[in-house]
Amino acid sequence: MDNMLLICRGLCASAGEKAILHDVDFEMRSGEAHVLMGPNGAGKSTFGHVIMGDPAFQVTGGSIVFDGIDIVGLSTDKRSKAGLFLSFQAPVEIPGVPLRSFLRAMVDAHGLKMKNKEFKGRIKELSAELDMNPAYLDRELGVGFSGGEKKKVEMLQLLLLRPKLAILDETDSGLDVDALSVVSRGMELYRQECGGTLLVITHNTRILERLTVDRAHVMVAGHIVDEGPASLIDEIDAQGFERYETAGLAIEGK
């Protein structure tokens, strides 16, 4: 298991009585960038949320080993402190909490030793890197932010926390070209400056144009139905998911 960071074996999960993930095997090494693709409703986002420990989903079988530890029994906050990060399709808004205060509390909660002067300098530097208006730091978290600005805030959180594994769930959803470029820049910085490991969950390949991908996986109906090198992304661009959806229906019918 040389340098293996995440290993899922026979992972099954449900939301209430509805089974969503079925015997998923998945692994990735530290420093790699993987892509999980598939049509809408395939279970991709559920996979990311199950790894992060979202209580809306229940693991009904299998294991999730992160950095050598089975984390199935760990709470979401403990997984976060262990080095997991999940971006959301729709980032939350928290009225009454200034973004700067939220970021300070986040850094402290993760035990990152950062004096106030260093913290202020770092968020100023990262805001510039992400083309983010520094005035947003004193606004209420997410309130009145555009979709692009909310994604910039997530990239800012990612670069402050420097997690071992970042899971980006449909992070390109609803973004214009300029905002997408900033998110791509955030991913580049995370990999270059933090040596970060990245799992990008998407059904659209445009966010991958500036990312060097080590491995691609295809999920349909809660099953991993194919995986391979980055060239698999080009095949999907050309052919779509139809052949996989047919395979997924066949699996469901067993």
Kinemage of the C-alpha trace (Angstrom):
@kinemage 1
@onewidth
@group {chain A} dominant
@subgroup {mainchain}
@vectorlist {calphas} color= white
{ca met a 1} P 0.000 0.000 0.000
{ca asp a 2} L 2.880 2.338 -0.845
{ca asn a 3} L 1.846 5.954 -0.148
{ca met a 4} L -1.846 4.985 -0.300
{ca leu a 5} L -3.990 7.737 1.203
{ca leu a 6} L -7.566 6.583 0.602
{ca ile a 7} L -8.835 3.019 0.261
{ca cys a 8} L -12.512 2.099 0.000
{ca arg a 9} L -13.383 -1.588 -0.101
{ca gly a 10} L -16.897 -2.922 -0.759
{ca leu a 11} L -18.369 0.418 0.313
{ca cys a 12} L -22.165 0.457 0.494
{ca ala a 13} L -24.205 3.431 1.662
{ca ser a 14} L -27.798 4.557 1.836
{ca ala a 15} L -29.957 7.553 2.611
{ca gly a 16} L -32.595 6.154 4.929
{ca glu a 17} L -33.970 3.059 3.261
{ca lys a 18} L -32.700 4.005 -0.196
{ca ala a 19} L -29.447 2.247 -1.130
{ca ile a 20} L -27.190 4.528 -3.184
{ca leu a 21} L -23.630 3.130 -3.219
{ca his a 22} L -23.040 -0.536 -4.000
{ca asp a 23} L -19.764 -2.384 -3.281
{ca val a 24} L -17.556 0.528 -4.310
{ca asp a 25} L -13.806 -0.168 -4.479
{ca phe a 26} L -11.693 2.955 -4.812
{ca glu a 27} L -8.131 3.940 -3.955
{ca met a 28} L -5.710 6.813 -4.476
{ca arg a 29} L -2.182 7.696 -3.420
{ca ser a 30} L -0.926 10.888 -1.803
{ca gly a 31} L -0.258 13.661 -4.287
{ca glu a 32} L -2.479 12.255 -7.017
{ca ala a 33} L -5.395 13.943 -8.776
{ca his a 34} L -8.367 11.694 -9.536
{ca val a 35} L -11.640 12.425 -11.278
{ca leu a 36} L -14.955 10.731 -10.516
{ca met a 37} L -17.344 11.163 -13.432
{ca gly a 38} L -20.801 9.962 -14.323
{ca pro a 39} L -24.265 11.127 -15.324
{ca asn a 40} L -26.532 13.052 -12.972
{ca gly a 41} L -27.916 10.870 -10.191
{ca ala a 42} L -25.087 8.338 -10.413
{ca gly a 43} L -24.156 8.610 -6.722
{ca lys a 44} L -20.978 10.665 -7.235
{ca ser a 45} L -21.815 13.392 -4.719
{ca thr a 46} L -23.034 10.800 -2.235
{ca phe a 47} L -19.631 9.118 -2.462
{ca gly a 48} L -17.870 12.358 -1.522
{ca his a 49} L -20.271 13.056 1.330
{ca val a 50} L -19.954 9.510 2.689
{ca ile a 51} L -16.162 9.838 2.777
{ca met a 52} L -16.567 13.130 4.665
{ca gly a 53} L -19.028 11.563 7.129
{ca asp a 54} L -22.191 13.460 6.225
{ca pro a 55} L -24.819 12.179 8.718
{ca ala a 56} L -27.475 12.272 5.964
{ca phe a 57} L -25.958 9.016 4.689
{ca gln a 58} L -25.346 5.707 6.430
{ca val a 59} L -22.537 3.283 5.631
{ca thr a 60} L -24.179 -0.147 5.409
{ca gly a 61} L -21.113 -2.165 4.422
{ca gly a 62} L -17.428 -2.050 3.601
{ca ser a 63} L -14.676 0.219 4.841
{ca ile a 64} L -13.101 3.633 4.293
{ca val a 65} L -9.429 3.742 5.252
{ca phe a 66} L -7.917 7.229 5.227
{ca asp a 67} L -4.230 7.687 5.967
{ca gly a 68} L -4.086 4.208 7.492
{ca ile a 69} L -7.163 4.555 9.736
{ca asp a 70} L -10.677 3.182 9.172
{ca ile a 71} L -12.749 6.357 9.526
{ca val a 72} L -16.263 4.934 9.177
{ca gly a 73} L -16.941 5.522 12.877
{ca leu a 74} L -15.463 9.038 12.998
{ca ser a 75} L -17.579 12.197 13.083
{ca thr a 76} L -17.346 14.780 10.308
{ca asp a 77} L -15.312 17.220 12.406
{ca lys a 78} L -12.781 14.538 13.337
{ca arg a 79} L -12.404 13.590 9.682
{ca ser a 80} L -11.831 17.241 8.859
{ca lys a 81} L -9.143 17.556 11.529
{ca ala a 82} L -7.556 14.349 10.198
{ca gly a 83} L -7.053 16.078 6.838
{ca leu a 84} L -10.234 15.698 4.770
{ca phe a 85} L -11.886 18.628 2.994
{ca leu a 86} L -15.131 18.705 1.011
{ca ser a 87} L -16.389 21.565 -1.118
{ca phe a 88} L -20.124 21.729 -1.734
{ca gln a 89} L -22.203 22.255 -4.854
{ca ala a 90} L -24.075 24.988 -2.965
{ca pro a 91} L -21.870 26.618 -0.273
{ca val a 92} L -23.726 27.727 2.853
{ca glu a 93} L -24.530 31.264 3.962
{ca ile a 94} L -24.076 32.235 7.622
{ca pro a 95} L -25.728 35.601 8.402
{ca gly a 96} L -24.083 37.588 11.195
{ca val a 97} L -20.678 35.903 10.873
{ca pro a 98} L -18.024 37.909 8.993
{ca leu a 99} L -15.937 35.833 6.599
{ca arg a 100} L -12.699 36.917 8.285
{ca ser a 101} L -13.963 35.759 11.696
{ca phe a 102} L -15.127 32.455 10.240
{ca leu a 103} L -11.714 31.818 8.679
{ca arg a 104} L -9.944 32.654 11.948
{ca ala a 105} L -12.201 30.266 13.888
{ca met a 106} L -11.666 27.571 11.248
{ca val a 107} L -7.880 27.850 11.498
{ca asp a 108} L -7.999 27.725 15.309
{ca ala a 109} L -10.410 24.756 15.361
{ca his a 110} L -7.991 22.748 13.235
{ca gly a 111} L -5.114 23.459 15.605
{ca leu a 112} L -3.103 25.407 13.045
{ca lys a 113} L -0.628 27.597 14.855
{ca met a 114} L -0.972 30.938 13.086
{ca lys a 115} L -0.451 34.268 14.831
{ca asn a 116} L -2.822 37.085 13.924
{ca lys a 117} L -0.276 39.000 11.852
{ca glu a 118} L 0.585 35.854 9.885
{ca phe a 119} L -3.101 35.046 9.445
{ca lys a 120} L -3.926 38.508 8.098
{ca gly a 121} L -0.972 38.408 5.725
{ca arg a 122} L -1.866 34.948 4.472
{ca ile a 123} L -5.516 35.700 3.697
{ca lys a 124} L -4.480 38.957 1.985
{ca glu a 125} L -2.003 37.022 -0.157
{ca leu a 126} L -4.487 34.274 -1.010
{ca ser a 127} L -7.276 36.757 -1.782
{ca ala a 128} L -4.991 38.365 -4.344
{ca glu a 129} L -4.047 34.982 -5.825
{ca leu a 130} L -7.738 34.132 -6.216
{ca asp a 131} L -8.701 37.562 -7.573
{ca met a 132} L -11.023 38.066 -4.619
{ca asn a 133} L -12.078 41.536 -3.487
{ca pro a 134} L -10.617 41.891 0.064
{ca ala a 135} L -13.755 43.805 1.095
{ca tyr a 136} L -15.569 40.453 1.057
{ca leu a 137} L -13.529 39.378 4.096
{ca asp a 138} L -15.565 41.730 6.276
{ca arg a 139} L -18.939 40.735 4.827
{ca glu a 140} L -21.226 38.074 6.295
{ca leu a 141} L -20.198 34.628 5.112
{ca gly a 142} L -21.775 33.901 1.737
{ca val a 143} L -24.570 36.461 2.161
{ca gly a 144} L -25.072 38.256 -1.143
{ca phe a 145} L -22.067 36.527 -2.694
{ca ser a 146} L -22.315 35.399 -6.306
{ca gly a 147} L -21.753 31.730 -7.101
{ca gly a 148} L -18.250 32.562 -8.255
{ca glu a 149} L -17.420 34.485 -5.073
{ca lys a 150} L -18.670 31.583 -2.931
{ca lys a 151} L -16.346 29.229 -4.800
{ca lys a 152} L -13.441 31.616 -4.277
{ca val a 153} L -14.171 31.484 -0.535
{ca glu a 154} L -14.019 27.681 -0.665
{ca met a 155} L -10.664 27.826 -2.451
{ca leu a 156} L -9.470 30.275 0.207
{ca gln a 157} L -10.510 27.807 2.931
{ca leu a 158} L -8.771 24.977 1.101
{ca leu a 159} L -5.490 26.862 0.817
{ca leu a 160} L -5.602 27.972 4.454
{ca leu a 161} L -6.298 24.484 5.818
{ca arg a 162} L -3.903 22.598 3.489
{ca pro a 163} L -5.743 19.256 3.938
{ca lys a 164} L -4.289 15.907 2.909
{ca leu a 165} L -7.241 15.221 0.590
{ca ala a 166} L -9.591 17.748 -1.001
{ca ile a 167} L -12.848 16.493 -2.493
{ca leu a 168} L -14.380 19.030 -4.887
{ca asp a 169} L -18.014 18.140 -5.491
{ca glu a 170} L -19.313 19.635 -8.776
{ca thr a 171} L -17.329 22.747 -7.936
{ca asp a 172} L -17.753 24.023 -11.518
{ca ser a 173} L -21.545 24.034 -11.255
{ca gly a 174} L -23.030 27.346 -12.429
{ca leu a 175} L -19.686 29.131 -12.806
{ca asp a 176} L -18.859 31.519 -15.625
{ca val a 177} L -15.536 31.322 -17.460
{ca asp a 178} L -13.754 33.840 -15.201
{ca ala a 179} L -14.862 32.152 -11.964
{ca leu a 180} L -13.960 28.749 -13.356
{ca ser a 181} L -10.465 30.039 -14.125
{ca val a 182} L -10.062 31.168 -10.511
{ca val a 183} L -11.179 27.789 -9.161
{ca ser a 184} L -8.727 26.084 -11.508
{ca arg a 185} L -6.031 28.395 -10.165
{ca gly a 186} L -6.970 27.391 -6.614
{ca met a 187} L -6.595 23.724 -7.503
{ca glu a 188} L -3.195 24.386 -9.053
{ca leu a 189} L -2.004 26.269 -5.956
{ca tyr a 190} L -3.251 23.494 -3.680
{ca arg a 191} L -1.294 20.883 -5.582
{ca gln a 192} L 1.850 23.004 -6.040
{ca glu a 193} L 2.118 24.655 -2.616
{ca cys a 194} L 0.544 21.959 -0.428
{ca gly a 195} L 1.422 18.809 -2.383
{ca gly a 196} L -2.294 18.152 -2.088
{ca thr a 197} L -4.285 15.113 -3.151
{ca leu a 198} L -7.374 15.953 -5.166
{ca leu a 199} L -10.614 14.142 -5.991
{ca val a 200} L -12.748 16.095 -8.456
{ca ile a 201} L -16.363 14.947 -8.752
{ca thr a 202} L -18.019 16.143 -11.957
{ca his a 203} L -20.157 15.275 -14.947
{ca asn a 204} L -18.601 18.082 -17.003
{ca thr a 205} L -14.984 17.975 -18.153
{ca arg a 206} L -14.388 21.716 -18.602
{ca ile a 207} L -12.936 22.120 -15.094
{ca leu a 208} L -10.310 19.493 -15.936
{ca glu a 209} L -8.696 21.408 -18.778
{ca arg a 210} L -5.938 22.867 -16.566
{ca leu a 211} L -5.551 19.881 -14.256
{ca thr a 212} L -3.088 17.034 -14.735
{ca val a 213} L -5.205 13.977 -13.929
{ca asp a 214} L -3.613 10.734 -12.743
{ca arg a 215} L -6.697 8.529 -12.926
{ca ala a 216} L -10.346 8.724 -13.916
{ca his a 217} L -13.270 6.701 -12.545
{ca val a 218} L -16.801 6.367 -13.902
{ca met a 219} L -19.781 5.833 -11.594
{ca val a 220} L -23.255 4.800 -12.747
{ca ala a 221} L -26.151 3.791 -10.482
{ca gly a 222} L -23.885 3.706 -7.425
{ca his a 223} L -21.324 1.369 -9.015
{ca ile a 224} L -17.817 2.096 -10.320
{ca val a 225} L -18.225 0.760 -13.865
{ca asp a 226} L -14.875 1.813 -15.360
{ca glu a 227} L -11.544 3.380 -14.452
{ca gly a 228} L -8.346 4.172 -16.252
{ca pro a 229} L -5.796 6.855 -17.175
{ca ala a 230} L -6.633 10.450 -18.046
{ca ser a 231} L -7.333 9.424 -21.655
{ca leu a 232} L -10.632 7.997 -20.372
{ca ile a 233} L -11.825 11.597 -19.958
{ca asp a 234} L -11.302 12.239 -23.668
{ca glu a 235} L -13.286 9.098 -24.509
{ca ile a 236} L -16.190 10.339 -22.408
{ca asp a 237} L -15.977 13.765 -24.048
{ca ala a 238} L -16.346 12.087 -27.414
{ca gln a 239} L -18.845 9.352 -26.577
{ca gly a 240} L -20.718 10.483 -23.477
{ca phe a 241} L -22.018 8.162 -20.752
{ca glu a 242} L -24.574 6.201 -22.768
{ca arg a 243} L -22.623 2.943 -22.908
{ca tyr a 244} L -21.989 3.147 -19.162
{ca glu a 245} L -25.624 3.877 -18.394
{ca thr a 246} L -26.596 0.736 -20.294
{ca ala a 247} L -24.079 -1.229 -18.223
{ca gly a 248} L -25.446 0.354 -15.043
{ca leu a 249} L -28.991 -0.717 -15.863
{ca ala a 250} L -27.737 -4.245 -16.478
{ca ile a 251} L -26.020 -4.252 -13.039
{ca glu a 252} L -29.185 -2.967 -11.324
{ca gly a 253} L -31.200 -5.689 -12.983
{ca lys a 254} L -29.107 -8.507 -11.538
